[in-house]
Amino acid sequence: MKKLRKKIELKKAKVGVIGLGYVGLPLALEFAKAGFRVVGIDVDSAKVKSVNMGHSHITDIADEELSDIIKKKRFRATADYGTIANLDVVIICVPTPLRKTKEPDLSYIIDASEGLAKHLRRGTLVSLESTTYPGTTEEAVLPILVKGGRRLDKDFFLVFSPERIDPSNKQYTTATIPKVIGGASSKSAVLAKALYEKIISRVIVVSSAKTAEMVKLLENSFRSINIALANELALICYRMGVDVWEVIDAAKTKPFGYMPFYPGPGLGGHCIPIDPLYLTWKARMEGLEPRFIELASQVNAYMPQYVVERITEILGERKKPLKGSKILILGVTYKKDVNDTRESPAVEVLKILKEKGAVVSYHDPYVPHLKTDGLSLHCVPLTPAALKKEDCVVIITDHTNVDYTRVAKGARIIFDTRNAIKLKDKKVIKL
């Protein structure tokens, strides 16, 4: 332990990051910029090749920033797990999706753990950052690492430290978001704290890995539940003829006891739609029925269908059936100013519209081609002529680099699910 601690303090520890996605690549670069030598490991050979050429697939990382670190020989990518034999620290940042049965899919974590276990050298610190259910670090990862007689605190150290990255957020980044750490042992936590303090402004150590795992699920369940409340309020306000956006704007003037959450077309991305279901699954394993969290998930999951219902109603009021109508979806990523379409409500809206016979198209400056879930579409230009051809423009993702004033002028009718267009206009209909 003392040897690794000294290496960390002197920044001579060699760091490996498994998974070069929206979490792993920024994390790897932070360590490299701090002076560590870093290796990024990913099973996607095409991604590895692209990264080594200085091409970033993450919107928060410029090609120039990546190229600069590579030129300084502080960072390189590889698909070879064998490189782990030369590392002092290995951080796992792989996806944790849900199966179709809504059960946790730990296959990526298991594969990464087994891959590193084959090459793990004595004294290595392993950190799991992938979001998962409480108990995963000690119930799934630890048993793999102790195979062959290896011992915790003697042959390796193990912690869980949940990723908290918020893509496209310029204020809170990998380096400035406080880092939570829970160790499988106290020695592991001490080493991890020394490591993460080299790149992150504040590190908080909790009592166990399971506690750290629960912290992440609380954060995202909190968001899911409050967004569901805002969505349900939007449905109620619409029926009562009240502007939900005005209600929220007024409510947030209260300086205590309230924080604003906003309605929308549904939840998307890698965390909020998925993470709470990890917690509900684990709760059932403990004999509990997490009704509150599940209800929030149901409310949020209904929103894409509700959006289509509103589009149908808007067109019907203008004596146009949904079938055959031209619908332009504005923004298909799961949140603004990113290029990630995972779990995006826009995809679900497009699918439902297409199934009902609408002629669908989309515009998104971050997604030139959308090919997923049976959809294969190309981004159309957002010209005045193109806007006029559409029977309805639906704002699903409110990217900041879209000229909404031009959209408002050019479109016949707009259904704005994000309150992106602030001006009062009869042809702009809000969620």
BASENU-34413 format. One line per 3 residues: number of its first residue (from 1); their letters; for each residue x, y, z of C-alpha. Coordinates in steps of 0.1 Angstrom, whole numbers, plus 5000, padded with zeros to 4 digits. Layout:
% residues N
NUM> A> X:Y:Z | ...
This chain:
% residues 431
1> MKK> 5000:5000:5000 | 5028:5024:5009 | 5045:5018:4976
4> LRK> 5014:5026:4956 | 5006:5056:4978 | 5040:5071:4971
7> KIE> 5036:5064:4933 | 5003:5083:4934 | 5017:5112:4953
10> LKK> 5046:5115:4929 | 5023:5110:4899 | 5043:5080:4888
13> AKV> 5014:5056:4891 | 5003:5043:4857 | 4966:5046:4852
16> GVI> 4943:5025:4830 | 4907:5034:4822 | 4885:5006:4808
19> GLG> 4858:5021:4786 | 4864:5052:4765 | 4829:5066:4765
22> YVG> 4814:5098:4778 | 4828:5090:4813 | 4860:5071:4806
25> LPL> 4876:5094:4780 | 4872:5127:4800 | 4885:5109:4831
28> ALE> 4915:5095:4813 | 4924:5130:4800 | 4921:5146:4834
31> FAK> 4946:5121:4848 | 4969:5127:4817 | 4967:5165:4821
34> AGF> 4976:5161:4858 | 5008:5144:4848 | 5000:5107:4850
37> RVV> 5007:5083:4822 | 4974:5069:4811 | 4962:5040:4789
40> GID> 4926:5039:4777 | 4913:5003:4771 | 4882:4997:4749
43> VDS> 4870:4966:4730 | 4859:4988:4701 | 4890:4987:4679
46> AKV> 4875:5014:4656 | 4871:5038:4685 | 4906:5030:4697
49> KSV> 4920:5038:4663 | 4900:5070:4661 | 4911:5082:4695
52> NMG> 4948:5075:4688 | 4944:5096:4657 | 4932:5125:4679
55> HSH> 4895:5123:4669 | 4872:5128:4698 | 4837:5112:4698
58> ITD> 4827:5132:4729 | 4812:5166:4724 | 4829:5179:4756
61> IAD> 4864:5171:4743 | 4878:5189:4713 | 4901:5171:4689
64> EEL> 4928:5196:4696 | 4927:5188:4733 | 4929:5151:4727
67> SDI> 4957:5154:4701 | 4977:5175:4724 | 4977:5149:4752
70> IKK> 4986:5121:4727 | 5015:5141:4713 | 5028:5146:4748
73> KRF> 5027:5108:4752 | 5006:5111:4783 | 4977:5091:4769
76> RAT> 4971:5063:4744 | 4943:5039:4736 | 4944:5001:4731
79> ADY> 4921:4972:4728 | 4946:4949:4745 | 4938:4940:4781
82> GTI> 4974:4927:4784 | 4986:4962:4790 | 4970:4960:4825
85> ANL> 5000:4940:4837 | 5020:4972:4836 | 4994:4994:4854
88> DVV> 4991:5005:4890 | 4955:5017:4888 | 4926:5004:4867
91> IIC> 4893:5023:4866 | 4862:5006:4851 | 4839:5029:4831
94> VPT> 4817:5006:4811 | 4780:5008:4803 | 4754:4992:4826
97> PLR> 4722:4989:4806 | 4689:4972:4815 | 4678:4939:4799
100> KTK> 4645:4938:4781 | 4631:4923:4813 | 4641:4956:4831
103> EPD> 4667:4936:4851 | 4703:4949:4855 | 4727:4938:4828
106> LSY> 4761:4934:4844 | 4777:4917:4814 | 4800:4947:4806
109> IID> 4812:4949:4842 | 4817:4912:4844 | 4837:4911:4811
112> ASE> 4858:4941:4822 | 4865:4925:4856 | 4874:4891:4842
115> GLA> 4896:4908:4815 | 4916:4928:4841 | 4918:4899:4865
118> KHL> 4938:4879:4840 | 4965:4905:4840 | 4962:4921:4874
121> RRG> 4995:4926:4891 | 5001:4927:4928 | 4992:4959:4946
124> TLV> 4969:4974:4919 | 4940:4997:4928 | 4908:4989:4910
127> SLE> 4880:5014:4909 | 4845:5007:4895 | 4827:5038:4883
130> STT> 4798:5022:4863 | 4765:5029:4879 | 4749:4998:4893
133> YPG> 4728:4984:4922 | 4741:4985:4958 | 4762:4954:4965
136> TTE> 4777:4950:4930 | 4813:4958:4939 | 4815:4933:4966
139> EAV> 4791:4907:4952 | 4801:4907:4916 | 4835:4923:4911
142> LPI> 4853:4912:4943 | 4847:4874:4938 | 4863:4877:4903
145> LVK> 4894:4895:4916 | 4900:4870:4945 | 4901:4840:4922
148> GGR> 4934:4822:4922 | 4941:4831:4958 | 4944:4869:4955
151> RLD> 4936:4888:4987 | 4920:4922:4992 | 4944:4947:5008
154> KDF> 4973:4923:5001 | 4973:4917:4964 | 4949:4944:4952
157> FLV> 4926:4972:4965 | 4890:4979:4954 | 4866:5008:4956
160> FSP> 4834:5020:4940 | 4833:5057:4929 | 4802:5067:4910
163> ERI> 4805:5088:4879 | 4786:5120:4881 | 4794:5135:4847
166> DPS> 4769:5158:4831 | 4776:5160:4794 | 4777:5195:4779
169> NKQ> 4777:5211:4814 | 4805:5238:4812 | 4802:5248:4849
172> YTT> 4805:5213:4864 | 4830:5191:4848 | 4850:5159:4857
175> ATI> 4875:5180:4876 | 4850:5202:4895 | 4822:5177:4904
178> PKV> 4828:5164:4940 | 4839:5127:4940 | 4823:5101:4962
181> IGG> 4844:5070:4972 | 4834:5039:4990 | 4860:5012:4996
184> ASS> 4857:4975:4998 | 4882:4981:5026 | 4895:5012:5045
187> KSA> 4929:5008:5029 | 4913:5008:4995 | 4894:5040:5003
190> VLA> 4926:5058:5015 | 4944:5050:4983 | 4915:5060:4961
193> KAL> 4911:5093:4979 | 4948:5100:4974 | 4944:5092:4937
196> YEK> 4912:5112:4929 | 4924:5142:4948 | 4951:5147:4922
199> IIS> 4925:5155:4896 | 4892:5165:4914 | 4887:5195:4936
202> RVI> 4868:5177:4964 | 4867:5140:4974 | 4842:5126:4999
205> VVS> 4848:5092:5015 | 4818:5072:5027 | 4817:5041:5049
208> SAK> 4815:5014:5022 | 4812:5006:4985 | 4776:4997:4990
211> TAE> 4769:5032:5004 | 4786:5049:4975 | 4766:5027:4951
214> MVK> 4734:5039:4969 | 4745:5075:4967 | 4744:5074:4929
217> LLE> 4710:5058:4927 | 4695:5083:4952 | 4708:5112:4930
220> NSF> 4691:5099:4899 | 4660:5086:4915 | 4655:5120:4930
223> RSI> 4657:5136:4896 | 4634:5110:4880 | 4607:5114:4907
226> NIA> 4608:5152:4905 | 4607:5153:4867 | 4578:5129:4869
229> LAN> 4560:5153:4892 | 4567:5181:4867 | 4554:5160:4839
232> ELA> 4522:5150:4857 | 4517:5187:4866 | 4520:5195:4829
235> LIC> 4492:5171:4820 | 4470:5186:4848 | 4478:5222:4838
238> YRM> 4469:5215:4801 | 4435:5201:4811 | 4429:5231:4833
241> GVD> 4440:5257:4808 | 4470:5268:4829 | 4505:5275:4815
244> VWE> 4528:5250:4834 | 4559:5270:4825 | 4545:5301:4840
247> VID> 4536:5282:4872 | 4571:5268:4875 | 4588:5302:4869
250> AAK> 4567:5317:4896 | 4572:5289:4920 | 4610:5290:4917
253> TKP> 4610:5326:4931 | 4605:5310:4965 | 4640:5311:4981
256> FGY> 4635:5280:5003 | 4618:5246:5002 | 4615:5244:4964
259> MPF> 4638:5238:4934 | 4625:5239:4898 | 4622:5207:4877
262> YPG> 4607:5209:4842 | 4584:5187:4822 | 4594:5174:4788
265> PGL> 4588:5147:4761 | 4602:5119:4783 | 4635:5109:4799
268> GGH> 4666:5098:4780 | 4703:5091:4783 | 4724:5067:4802
271> CIP> 4713:5074:4837 | 4679:5088:4848 | 4656:5064:4829
274> IDP> 4678:5034:4839 | 4694:5039:4873 | 4662:5040:4894
277> LYL> 4652:5006:4880 | 4685:4992:4893 | 4674:5002:4927
280> TWK> 4638:4989:4923 | 4652:4955:4912 | 4675:4953:4942
283> ARM> 4647:4964:4965 | 4626:4935:4953 | 4655:4911:4960
286> EGL> 4652:4924:4996 | 4615:4917:4997 | 4604:4954:4993
289> EPR> 4581:4970:4968 | 4595:5004:4957 | 4562:5018:4944
292> FIE> 4571:5055:4945 | 4602:5051:4922 | 4583:5028:4899
295> LAS> 4554:5052:4895 | 4577:5080:4886 | 4593:5057:4859
298> QVN> 4558:5050:4845 | 4548:5086:4844 | 4580:5095:4825
301> AYM> 4578:5066:4802 | 4543:5077:4791 | 4554:5111:4779
304> PQY> 4565:5102:4743 | 4530:5087:4738 | 4514:5118:4753
307> VVE> 4535:5140:4729 | 4520:5120:4699 | 4485:5123:4714
310> RIT> 4490:5161:4716 | 4503:5162:4680 | 4473:5143:4668
313> EIL> 4450:5167:4686 | 4468:5198:4673 | 4465:5185:4637
316> GER> 4429:5174:4642 | 4419:5210:4653 | 4432:5220:4619
319> KKP> 4412:5193:4602 | 4443:5172:4593 | 4447:5135:4602
322> LKG> 4480:5123:4616 | 4483:5097:4589 | 4500:5113:4559
325> SKI> 4509:5145:4578 | 4545:5158:4575 | 4561:5160:4610
328> LIL> 4595:5175:4616 | 4612:5165:4649 | 4636:5192:4660
331> GVT> 4664:5176:4681 | 4668:5138:4685 | 4695:5136:4712
334> YKK> 4685:5128:4748 | 4695:5163:4760 | 4706:5195:4745
337> DVN> 4741:5201:4731 | 4753:5165:4731 | 4755:5139:4703
340> DTR> 4741:5110:4723 | 4707:5095:4713 | 4706:5067:4738
343> ESP> 4671:5063:4753 | 4661:5096:4737 | 4624:5102:4738
346> AVE> 4627:5116:4703 | 4634:5081:4690 | 4602:5068:4707
349> VLK> 4582:5097:4693 | 4595:5091:4658 | 4587:5054:4660
352> ILK> 4551:5060:4672 | 4545:5087:4646 | 4558:5064:4618
355> EKG> 4537:5035:4630 | 4506:5057:4628 | 4513:5067:4592
358> AVV> 4529:5101:4596 | 4557:5112:4573 | 4585:5119:4597
361> SYH> 4618:5138:4594 | 4642:5154:4618 | 4668:5181:4622
364> DPY> 4696:5179:4647 | 4730:5197:4643 | 4747:5169:4663
367> VPH> 4732:5139:4645 | 4738:5138:4608 | 4722:5103:4605
370> LKT> 4698:5085:4628 | 4698:5047:4626 | 4683:5030:4656
373> DGL> 4653:5009:4665 | 4641:5003:4630 | 4646:5040:4620
376> SLH> 4670:5052:4593 | 4668:5089:4587 | 4691:5117:4575
379> CVP> 4691:5151:4591 | 4672:5176:4569 | 4682:5213:4566
382> LTP> 4664:5238:4587 | 4656:5263:4559 | 4625:5285:4556
385> AAL> 4614:5265:4525 | 4618:5232:4544 | 4599:5245:4574
388> KKE> 4569:5256:4554 | 4565:5221:4539 | 4559:5206:4573
391> DCV> 4524:5203:4588 | 4539:5204:4623 | 4573:5211:4638
394> VII> 4579:5194:4672 | 4607:5206:4695 | 4619:5176:4714
397> TDH> 4655:5187:4722 | 4663:5224:4727 | 4698:5227:4714
400> TNV> 4713:5261:4720 | 4727:5265:4685 | 4693:5264:4668
403> DYT> 4677:5297:4657 | 4642:5293:4673 | 4632:5327:4661
406> RVA> 4637:5315:4625 | 4618:5283:4633 | 4589:5303:4647
409> KGA> 4587:5325:4616 | 4590:5297:4591 | 4569:5269:4605
412> RII> 4531:5266:4601 | 4525:5252:4636 | 4550:5243:4664
415> FDT> 4545:5220:4693 | 4572:5230:4718 | 4578:5204:4745
418> RNA> 4608:5223:4760 | 4596:5259:4762 | 4624:5268:4738
421> IKL> 4604:5295:4721 | 4596:5323:4745 | 4576:5346:4723
424> KDK> 4538:5345:4724 | 4524:5333:4691 | 4492:5314:4684
427> KVI> 4511:5289:4662 | 4534:5280:4691 | 4517:5255:4713
430> KL> 4535:5245:4746 | 4535:5211:4763
